[in-house]
């Protein structure tokens, strides 16, 4: 039981250090960038590419802060 409490506590620390609460802001920035890029080039980015960029930037932001 004590190990479970310690893991939950450690996970909470990692979530705070990784700035997980900032991820919605990061995702909206990626969406805004995709919209702007699509309007400039005349070719909107595909949904899959946009989601891959969101995932990559999310990992980058979370990892850079730990």
C-alpha positions in Angstrom: 0.0 0.0 0.0 2.8 2.4 0.9 4.4 1.8 -2.5 1.2 2.8 -4.3 1.0 6.0 -2.3 4.6 6.8 -3.1 4.1 6.1 -6.9 1.1 8.4 -7.0 3.0 11.1 -5.2 5.9 10.6 -7.5 3.6 10.7 -10.6 2.1 14.0 -9.3 5.5 15.5 -9.0 6.4 14.4 -12.6 3.1 15.8 -13.9 3.8 19.2 -12.2 7.4 19.3 -13.4 6.4 18.3 -16.9 4.0 21.2 -17.1 1.2 19.0 -18.2 -1.3 21.7 -17.4 0.2 23.8 -20.2 -0.6 21.1 -22.9 -4.0 22.6 -23.9 -2.2 25.9 -24.7 0.4 24.0 -26.7 -2.3 22.1 -28.7 -4.2 25.3 -29.5 -0.9 26.9 -30.7 -0.3 23.9 -33.0 -3.9 24.2 -34.4 -3.5 28.0 -34.9 -0.2 27.3 -36.7 -1.8 24.7 -38.9 -4.6 27.1 -39.9 -2.2 29.9 -40.7 0.1 27.6 -42.7 -2.9 26.2 -44.6 -4.1 29.7 -45.4 -0.7 30.9 -46.6 0.0 27.8 -48.8 -3.5 27.2 -49.9 -3.2 23.5 -48.8 -4.5 22.7 -45.3 -2.4 20.2 -43.3 -4.0 16.8 -43.0 -5.5 15.9 -39.6 -3.0 13.1 -39.2 0.0 15.5 -39.7 -1.5 18.0 -37.3 -2.1 15.3 -34.6 1.5 14.1 -35.0 2.8 17.6 -34.6 0.7 18.0 -31.5 2.0 14.7 -30.0 5.6 15.6 -30.8 5.4 19.1 -29.3 3.6 17.7 -26.3 6.4 15.2 -25.6 9.0 17.9 -26.2 7.3 20.3 -23.7 6.8 17.6 -21.1 10.4 16.2 -21.5 12.1 19.6 -21.6 10.8 20.5 -18.2 11.8 17.3 -16.3 
